[in-house]
């Protein structure tokens, strides 16, 4: 367990804009920052970060909270792991409390896979540096490829011994469970139940998550045997989904954001060489076809992708159609081809960093125009094949959501294709109309299936029960008290002659006879009351950074708002908008007594219900006395509210 003093230091050091900015491209808007949601697919930013309040709110999914909450939501960290990540970022020492093998069994399943993957990366790295086999085979390979000691250390490159159980045996001796060795893909189970190493005799490329944790591996064989796969990659697991991962992104994301461009290459070595050459905004799809998820990862940081091809004509043609989905996501795509069979790795190693950068600047071409030129070369003077090329090019342009950008490409391609611009526009409109019609048909089919579903309750047609309405109103009143505590609890009372009392303790004292029914509201009020009794006056940060996610969610929902009144509103419209701070007496007392009034009405309803079932005359008399007493209380509160509101 992390000490509270350490947690406070972490929270004080954390800049929420800086933290979230590592994962989301943020733009300043007024006092806040906005960006595209990392939790949903959207084109219009609904993700807001408030540096003043230290919170984020994603209005598309409803998620919100502190920097800790963000890491928990995005990376599925536990609360302590999120704190440790922030502590590491800001150089704050945190004492590890869970390290013994017997305690590892209590770790969450996902965290256990993370832990064993981290152990594996350390094992492979140290094996390469500290053993004779590792140095003579693994280290010498990386040095021959031109990788420096700094690059080897930064990317945690390693070597897996050419033995059946070298890693597996070491992991088991260190207390790691066989279950997680198998689930992570590091070990393979034989038919007899025994385990053996997956990556025997291979140089190892650890694959890092968005936040820098090792989640998988790529292992390259150095043998010439054609029957041995050149690369073996981690299988799908709870922590590693290859379609959602880009190799090198953890090390590249800052440079991608700063350069507003992402270089996309094919393999591990390409990333290492280009990064080492000083071009750090480079990632790889790790030998897999580019996926929509990977494109969305890049889109968090930039709208510009430059693809660095290795010069293989057949490979280039095969990948052209697949790149259309980058256009669909609204990104700008350029391509660079390397000469004489070079790939990015070999080119930068042989020509040097300066020549590499110069080649990119002088040879980058827009994807649409590049695709048009490549396809035209193949068709020659064949009119039928040329017509097919025209349709294929227009299909790509039709993927672009920005109509102005699409029109520019139509104009450019009409010259290359030697066809009238109006003909291309006509074809483009046909394709877009056909797509819109198809989308509408699919939506209609979904609506029809929903309408035809038997025995499904029609929720919106059902009347809401009075009890549910009452419960909803009660929750609203309790949330209002929490809102007042969070917003104004540390302000001084300035009404009725009082000037030395804080609003928070005043509210707590006034509601000492009230029981909160909503469990989250009750928790917040109980925490507030406990702190006040101990001489502390909590602020909203105490609840924004709370370990209980439900408390954080309610706090952020109360504090975050999607819209705010412009500072220029009055100057522009000369319309005065009354704010609740202008009459704090009405705001605070109104909240307190509206809740009390609701509780009294609830008691009255219970008394009436009990009267209907009371058996003895004595019980009936007692209930009637209680009813009359509560009616007096109800009237006095109602009269008081009328006075407060109208004063």
C-alpha positions in Angstrom: 0.0 0.0 0.0 1.3 3.4 -0.9 1.5 6.0 1.9 -0.8 9.0 1.7 2.1 11.4 1.9 3.6 9.8 -1.2 0.3 9.9 -3.0 0.0 13.6 -2.1 3.5 14.3 -3.6 2.5 12.4 -6.7 -0.7 14.4 -7.1 1.1 17.7 -6.5 3.7 16.9 -9.1 1.2 15.7 -11.8 0.4 18.0 -14.6 -2.8 16.5 -16.1 -2.4 18.2 -19.4 1.2 16.9 -19.7 0.1 13.4 -18.8 -2.9 13.1 -21.0 -1.0 15.0 -23.8 1.2 11.9 -24.1 -1.8 10.0 -25.3 -4.1 12.5 -26.9 -3.4 15.5 -29.1 -4.8 18.4 -27.1 -5.5 21.9 -28.3 -6.1 24.9 -26.0 -9.7 26.2 -26.0 -10.3 29.0 -23.5 -9.3 27.8 -20.0 -9.4 24.1 -21.0 -7.9 21.8 -23.6 -9.9 19.6 -26.1 -9.1 16.6 -28.2 -10.5 13.5 -29.8 -11.7 10.8 -27.4 -9.2 8.0 -26.9 -12.1 5.8 -25.8 -14.4 6.2 -28.8 -14.2 6.8 -32.6 -15.2 10.4 -33.2 -14.4 13.2 -35.6 -15.5 16.1 -33.5 -13.6 16.6 -30.2 -15.7 15.9 -27.1 -12.8 15.1 -24.8 -12.0 18.0 -22.4 -9.2 18.5 -19.9 -9.4 21.2 -17.2 -6.0 22.0 -15.8 -7.5 24.3 -13.1 -9.7 21.5 -11.7 -7.2 18.7 -12.5 -9.8 16.6 -14.3 -10.7 15.2 -17.7 -14.2 14.5 -19.0 -15.0 12.5 -22.1 -18.5 13.5 -23.1 -18.8 10.8 -25.8 -18.4 7.9 -23.3 -19.1 9.6 -20.0 -15.6 8.7 -18.6 -13.9 11.2 -16.4 -11.6 11.7 -13.5 -8.0 12.6 -12.7 -4.7 11.7 -14.4 -4.8 8.5 -12.3 -8.3 7.6 -13.5 -7.2 8.3 -17.1 -4.4 5.8 -16.9 -6.7 3.3 -15.3 -9.3 3.6 -18.0 -6.8 3.7 -21.0 -4.2 1.2 -19.8 -6.4 -0.8 -17.5 -3.9 -0.1 -14.6 -4.9 -0.8 -11.0 -4.9 2.3 -8.8 -1.5 1.6 -7.3 0.0 0.9 -10.8 -1.3 4.2 -12.1 0.3 6.0 -9.1 3.6 4.2 -9.7 3.6 5.2 -13.4 3.1 8.8 -12.5 5.7 8.6 -9.7 8.2 7.2 -12.2 7.4 10.0 -14.7 8.0 12.7 -12.1 10.9 11.1 -10.3 9.2 10.3 -7.1 10.3 7.3 -5.2 7.6 4.7 -4.3 8.4 1.8 -2.0 7.3 -1.5 -3.6 5.2 -3.5 -1.2 4.2 -6.5 -3.3 7.2 -8.4 -4.6 7.3 -11.8 -2.9 6.3 -14.9 -5.1 3.5 -15.8 -2.7 2.0 -12.3 -3.1 2.2 -12.4 -6.9 -0.6 -14.9 -6.9 -2.9 -12.2 -5.5 -2.2 -9.9 -8.4 -4.9 -9.4 -11.0 -4.7 -11.6 -14.0 -3.8 -8.8 -16.4 -1.2 -7.4 -14.0 0.3 -10.9 -13.7 0.8 -11.1 -17.4 2.5 -7.6 -17.4 4.8 -8.7 -14.6 5.9 -11.9 -16.2 6.5 -10.0 -19.5 8.7 -7.5 -17.7 10.7 -10.3 -16.1 11.1 -11.9 -19.6 12.4 -8.6 -21.1 14.9 -8.3 -18.3 16.0 -11.9 -18.6 16.6 -11.7 -22.4 18.4 -8.3 -22.1 20.7 -9.5 -19.3 21.3 -12.8 -21.0 22.5 -11.0 -24.1 24.8 -8.7 -22.2 26.1 -11.0 -19.4 26.5 -14.5 -21.0 29.0 -15.8 -23.4 26.3 -17.1 -25.8 24.4 -13.9 -25.6 27.4 -11.7 -26.4 28.8 -13.9 -29.2 25.4 -14.3 -31.0 22.8 -11.8 -29.9 25.0 -8.7 -29.1 27.3 -9.3 -32.1 24.2 -9.4 -34.4 22.9 -6.1 -33.2 26.3 -4.5 -33.4 26.8 -5.8 -36.9 23.5 -4.1 -37.8 24.9 -0.8 -36.5 22.8 -0.4 -33.4 24.5 1.5 -30.6 24.6 0.5 -26.9 22.2 3.3 -26.2 19.6 2.0 -28.7 20.0 -1.5 -27.4 19.4 -0.3 -23.9 16.5 2.0 -24.8 14.5 -0.6 -26.7 15.5 -3.4 -24.2 16.8 -5.6 -27.0 17.8 -9.1 -25.9 18.6 -12.7 -26.7 16.9 -16.0 -25.8 19.3 -18.9 -25.3 19.3 -21.7 -27.7 18.0 -24.1 -25.0 14.6 -25.7 -24.5 13.9 -24.4 -21.0 16.4 -21.7 -20.2 13.8 -18.9 -19.7 11.0 -21.1 -18.4 13.2 -22.7 -15.8 14.4 -19.3 -14.6 10.9 -17.9 -14.4 9.6 -20.8 -12.4 12.5 -20.6 -10.0 11.7 -16.9 -9.5 8.1 -17.8 -8.5 6.2 -17.1 -11.7 3.2 -19.3 -12.3 3.1 -21.7 -15.3 -0.4 -20.4 -16.1 0.9 -16.9 -16.9 4.0 -18.2 -18.8 1.7 -20.0 -21.2 -1.0 -17.3 -21.4 1.6 -14.7 -22.3 3.0 -16.9 -25.0 6.5 -17.0 -23.5 6.3 -20.7 -22.9 4.6 -23.5 -24.7 3.0 -26.6 -23.1 3.9 -30.0 -24.4 1.3 -32.8 -24.6 2.8 -34.3 -21.4 2.2 -31.0 -19.6 5.8 -29.9 -19.5 6.8 -26.4 -20.7 9.4 -25.2 -23.1 10.7 -21.8 -24.4 8.9 -20.3 -27.4 11.9 -18.1 -28.5 14.8 -20.5 -28.5 18.0 -19.1 -30.1 16.5 -15.8 -31.2 17.3 -12.1 -30.8 14.4 -10.5 -29.0 12.5 -7.3 -29.7 10.2 -6.4 -26.8 7.0 -4.7 -27.8 5.9 -1.9 -25.5 2.5 -0.6 -24.7 1.3 3.0 -25.0 2.7 3.6 -21.5 6.0 1.8 -21.9 5.2 -1.6 -20.3 6.3 -4.7 -22.2 3.3 -6.6 -23.5 4.8 -8.9 -26.2 7.8 -9.9 -28.1 9.2 -10.4 -31.6 11.9 -13.0 -31.9 14.2 -13.2 -35.0 16.1 -16.4 -35.8 19.7 -16.1 -36.9 19.8 -19.5 -38.5 19.8 -20.0 -42.3 17.5 -23.0 -42.2 14.5 -22.3 -44.5 12.3 -24.5 -42.5 12.6 -22.2 -39.4 10.4 -19.2 -39.4 12.4 -16.0 -39.6 10.2 -14.2 -37.0 8.1 -15.6 -34.2 5.8 -13.1 -32.5 3.8 -13.2 -29.3 0.3 -14.8 -29.7 -2.8 -12.9 -28.9 -3.3 -12.5 -25.1 -5.2 -10.4 -22.6 -2.5 -7.7 -22.8 -1.3 -8.1 -26.4 -3.5 -7.6 -29.4 -1.3 -7.1 -32.5 -4.0 -5.2 -34.4 -4.0 -2.5 -31.6 -0.2 -2.2 -31.3 2.4 -0.2 -33.2 6.0 -1.1 -32.6 8.0 1.9 -31.3 5.0 4.1 -30.6 5.9 4.5 -26.9 9.3 6.0 -28.0 7.9 7.9 -30.9 4.7 9.6 -29.6 6.3 12.8 -28.3 8.2 13.3 -31.6 5.1 12.5 -33.7 3.2 15.2 -31.8 6.0 17.7 -32.1 6.7 17.0 -35.8 3.0 16.6 -36.6 3.9 13.6 -38.8 4.3 9.9 -38.3 6.7 7.8 -40.4 5.4 4.3 -40.9 7.8 1.5 -41.8 7.5 -2.3 -42.0 9.8 -3.9 -39.4 11.6 -3.7 -36.1 15.0 -3.0 -37.6 13.6 -0.2 -39.7 12.3 1.5 -36.5 15.5 1.1 -34.7 17.8 2.4 -37.5 15.6 5.4 -38.3 15.1 6.3 -34.6 18.8 6.0 -34.0 19.4 8.4 -37.0 17.5 11.1 -35.1 14.2 10.6 -36.9 12.3 9.5 -33.8 8.7 9.9 -35.1 8.7 6.4 -36.6 6.6 3.3 -35.9 6.0 -0.1 -37.5 3.0 -2.3 -38.0 5.3 -5.2 -37.1 4.9 -7.3 -40.3 1.0 -7.3 -40.1 -1.3 -5.5 -42.5 -2.2 -2.0 -41.2 -5.4 -2.0 -39.2 -8.0 0.6 -38.5 -7.1 0.5 -34.8 -3.5 1.2 -35.6 -4.5 4.2 -37.7 -6.6 5.6 -34.9 -3.6 5.3 -32.6 -1.6 7.5 -34.9 -4.5 9.9 -35.4 -4.4 10.7 -31.7 -1.1 12.6 -32.3 -1.2 13.7 -35.9 -3.2 13.7 -39.1 -0.2 13.2 -41.3 1.3 9.8 -42.1 4.4 9.2 -44.3 4.9 5.6 -45.4 8.4 4.6 -46.1 8.4 1.7 -48.7 11.3 -0.7 -49.2 11.2 -0.5 -53.0 9.6 -3.9 -53.7 7.2 -3.1 -56.5 5.0 -6.1 -55.9 4.7 -5.3 -52.2 3.9 -1.7 -53.0 1.1 -2.6 -55.3 -0.4 -5.1 -52.9 -0.5 -2.5 -50.1 -2.1 0.3 -52.1 -5.7 -0.8 -51.7 -5.2 -1.4 -48.0 -4.0 2.1 -47.5 -7.4 3.5 -48.5 -8.6 3.0 -44.9 -6.1 5.7 -43.8 -8.0 8.1 -46.1 -11.3 7.0 -44.6 -10.1 8.1 -41.2 -9.4 11.6 -42.5 -5.6 11.4 -42.4 -3.2 12.8 -45.0 -1.0 10.1 -46.6 2.3 10.5 -48.3 4.7 7.8 -49.6 8.5 7.6 -50.0 10.2 5.0 -52.2 13.8 4.0 -51.6 16.1 3.2 -54.5 18.1 0.1 -55.5 16.2 -2.3 -53.3 17.0 -0.4 -50.2 14.7 -0.4 -47.2 14.7 2.4 -44.5 17.1 0.4 -42.4 19.7 -0.3 -45.1 19.4 3.1 -46.6 20.1 5.0 -43.4 22.9 2.6 -42.4 24.7 3.0 -45.8 24.0 6.6 -46.6 23.8 8.2 -43.2 21.3 10.3 -41.3 21.5 13.5 -43.4 21.1 11.7 -46.7 18.2 9.8 -45.3 16.3 13.0 -44.2 17.1 14.7 -47.5 15.8 11.7 -49.5 12.5 11.8 -47.7 12.0 15.5 -48.2 12.9 15.3 -51.9 10.9 12.2 -52.8 7.7 12.2 -50.7 4.6 12.1 -52.8 0.9 12.3 -52.0 -0.6 8.8 -51.8 -3.4 9.5 -54.3 -1.1 10.9 -57.0 1.5 8.2 -56.3 -1.1 5.5 -56.6 -2.3 7.0 -59.9 1.2 7.0 -61.4 2.0 3.5 -60.3 -1.2 2.0 -61.8 -0.9 4.0 -65.0 2.5 2.5 -65.6 1.1 -1.0 -65.8 -1.8 -0.4 -68.2 0.1 1.2 -71.1 -2.4 2.1 -73.9 -5.0 -0.5 -73.0 -8.3 1.6 -72.7 -10.2 -1.1 -70.8 -7.5 -1.4 -68.1 -7.1 2.4 -68.0 -10.9 2.6 -67.2 -10.4 0.2 -64.4 -7.5 2.3 -63.0 -9.7 5.5 -63.2 -12.4 3.8 -61.2 -9.9 2.5 -58.6 -8.4 6.0 -58.2 -11.8 7.6 -57.8 -12.7 4.9 -55.3 -9.7 6.0 -53.2 -10.7 9.7 -53.5 -14.3 8.7 -52.5 -12.9 7.5 -49.1 -11.8 11.0 -48.2 -14.4 12.5 -45.8 -13.3 16.1 -46.6 -15.1 17.1 -49.8 -12.8 20.1 -50.5 -9.7 17.9 -50.2 -11.4 15.3 -52.5 -12.2 18.0 -55.1 -8.5 19.1 -55.1 -7.4 15.5 -55.8 -10.0 15.2 -58.6 -8.5 18.2 -60.3 -4.9 16.9 -59.9 -5.8 13.4 -61.1 -7.8 14.6 -64.1 -4.5 15.8 -65.6 -2.6 12.6 -64.8 -5.4 10.4 -66.1 -6.0 12.6 -69.1 -9.7 12.6 -68.6 -12.2 15.5 -68.1 -12.6 16.7 -64.5 -16.4 16.6 -64.8 -16.3 13.0 -65.7 -14.3 12.2 -62.6 -16.6 14.3 -60.5 -19.6 12.5 -61.9 -18.1 9.1 -61.1 -17.2 10.3 -57.6 -20.7 11.5 -56.9 -22.1 8.1 -58.2 -19.9 6.2 -55.7 -20.8 8.5 -52.8 -24.5 8.2 -53.6 -24.3 4.4 -53.8 -22.4 4.3 -50.5 -24.9 6.6 -48.8 -27.8 4.4 -50.2 -26.1 1.2 -48.9 -25.5 2.7 -45.5 -29.1 3.8 -45.3 -30.3 0.3 -46.3 -28.2 -1.2 -43.6 -29.6 1.2 -41.0 -33.1 0.5 -42.1 -32.5 -3.3 -41.9 -31.2 -2.8 -38.3 -34.2 -0.8 -37.4 -36.6 -3.4 -39.0 -34.9 -6.2 -37.0 -35.3 -4.2 -33.8 -39.0 -3.5 -34.5 -39.7 -7.2 -35.3 -38.0 -8.5 -32.1 -40.6 -10.5 -30.2 -41.3 -10.2 -26.5 -39.0 -7.2 -26.1 -40.2 -4.6 -23.6 -40.9 -1.2 -25.0 -39.2 0.8 -22.3 -40.1 4.2 -23.5 -43.9 3.4 -23.6 -44.0 2.2 -20.1 -45.2 4.6 -17.3 -42.6 5.3 -14.7 -43.6 4.1 -11.2 -44.1 6.9 -8.6 -41.6 5.1 -6.3 -38.9 5.2 -9.0 -39.6 8.9 -9.6 -39.3 9.6 -5.9 -36.1 7.7 -5.6 -34.7 9.6 -8.6 -35.7 12.9 -7.1 -34.1 11.9 -3.7 -30.8 11.0 -5.5 -30.9 14.4 -7.2 -31.3 16.2 -3.9 -28.5 14.3 -2.3 -26.2 14.9 -5.3 -27.0 18.6 -5.0 -25.6 18.6 -1.4 -22.5 16.9 -2.7 -22.2 19.5 -5.4 -22.4 22.3 -2.9 -19.8 20.7 -0.6 -17.4 20.3 -3.6 -17.9 23.7 -5.0 -18.4 25.9 -2.0 -17.3 23.9 1.1 -14.1 25.9 1.6 -15.8 29.3 1.3 -16.7 31.5 4.3 -20.4 32.1 5.1 -21.3 35.8 4.7 -25.0 35.9 5.6 -27.1 36.4 8.7 -24.2 38.0 10.6 -22.0 34.9 10.3 -18.5 35.5 9.0 -16.2 33.0 10.7 -17.7 29.7 9.6 -17.0 27.7 6.5 -19.9 26.5 4.3 -18.7 22.8 4.3 -18.9 22.3 8.1 -22.1 24.3 8.2 -23.8 22.0 5.7 -22.5 18.9 7.6 -23.8 20.2 10.9 -27.2 21.1 9.4 -27.6 17.6 8.0 -26.5 15.7 11.0 -30.0 14.3 11.4 -30.3 13.3 7.7 -29.4 9.8 6.4 -28.2 9.7 2.8 -29.6 6.8 0.8 -27.5 7.0 -2.3 -24.4 5.0 -1.5 -21.9 7.2 -3.4 -23.3 10.4 -1.9 -23.3 8.8 1.5 -19.6 7.9 1.1 -18.6 11.4 0.0 -20.6 13.0 2.9 -19.2 10.5 5.4 -15.6 11.2 4.3 -16.3 15.0 4.4 -17.8 14.7 7.9 -14.8 12.6 9.1 -12.3 15.1 7.8 -14.2 18.0 9.4 -14.3 16.2 12.8 -10.5 15.7 12.5 -9.9 19.4 11.9 -9.5 19.2 8.1 -11.4 20.9 5.4 -11.3 18.7 2.3 -11.4 20.2 -1.2 -12.5 18.7 -4.5 -9.0 17.3 -5.2 -9.5 14.9 -2.3 -12.4 13.3 -4.2 -11.0 13.7 -7.7 -7.9 11.6 -6.6 -9.8 9.1 -4.5 -9.1 5.4 -4.9 -12.9 4.6 -5.2 -13.7 5.0 -8.9 -17.4 5.6 -8.2 -16.5 8.6 -6.0 -14.2 9.9 -8.7 -16.9 9.5 -11.4 -19.6 11.4 -9.4 -17.1 14.1 -8.5 -16.1 14.7 -12.1 -19.7 14.5 -13.3 -20.5 17.3 -10.9 -17.5 19.4 -11.6 -17.3 19.0 -15.4 -19.5 20.8 -17.8 -19.4 20.6 -21.6 -20.4 24.2 -22.0 -19.6 27.4 -20.2 -20.7 31.0 -20.7 -18.3 33.1 -22.7 -16.5 35.9 -20.9 -17.7 38.3 -23.6 -21.4 37.2 -23.2 -22.5 40.4 -21.4 -20.5 42.7 -23.6 -21.9 41.2 -26.7 -25.6 40.8 -25.7 -26.0 43.1 -22.6 -28.0 40.2 -21.0 -27.3 39.7 -17.3 -27.2 36.0 -16.3 -27.7 35.5 -12.5 -25.2 33.2 -11.0 -25.9 31.1 -7.8 -22.8 32.7 -6.1 -24.6 36.0 -6.0 -27.0 34.7 -3.4 -25.1 32.0 -1.5 -27.7 32.1 1.3 -30.4 31.0 -1.0 -28.1 28.5 -2.8 -26.9 26.7 0.4 -30.0 26.9 2.5 -32.1 26.0 -0.5 -30.1 22.8 -1.0 -30.2 21.8 2.6 -33.9 22.4 3.2 -35.0 20.9 -0.1 -33.3 17.7 0.9 -34.8 17.9 4.4 -38.3 18.5 2.9 -37.9 15.5 0.6 -36.9 13.3 3.6 -39.9 14.6 5.6 -42.3 13.7 2.8 -40.8 10.3 2.6 -41.4 9.8 6.4 -45.0 11.0 5.9 -45.6 8.5 3.2 -44.2 5.7 5.4 -46.5 6.8 8.3 -49.6 6.8 6.0 -48.6 3.3 4.8 -48.2 2.1 8.4 -51.6 3.7 9.4 -53.3 1.5 6.8 -52.0 -1.7 8.5 -52.0 -0.6 12.1 -54.0 -3.1 14.3 -54.3 -1.5 17.7 -55.8 1.8 18.6 -52.6 2.7 20.5 -50.5 2.2 17.4 -52.9 4.3 15.4 -52.8 7.1 17.9 -49.0 7.1 18.0 -48.8 7.2 14.2 -51.3 10.0 14.0 -49.3 12.1 16.5 -46.1 11.4 14.5 -48.0 12.3 11.3 -49.1 15.7 12.7 -45.7 16.4 14.1 -44.1 15.8 10.7 -46.7 17.9 8.9 -45.7 20.8 11.1 -42.1 20.2 10.3 -43.0 20.1 6.6 -44.9 23.4 6.8 -42.1 25.1 8.6 -39.5 24.0 6.1 -41.8 25.0 3.2 -42.4 28.4 4.8 -38.6 28.8 5.3 -37.8 27.8 1.7 -40.3 30.4 0.5 -38.6 33.1 2.6 -35.1 32.0 1.5 -35.9 31.8 -2.2 -37.7 35.1 -2.5 -35.5 37.2 -0.3 
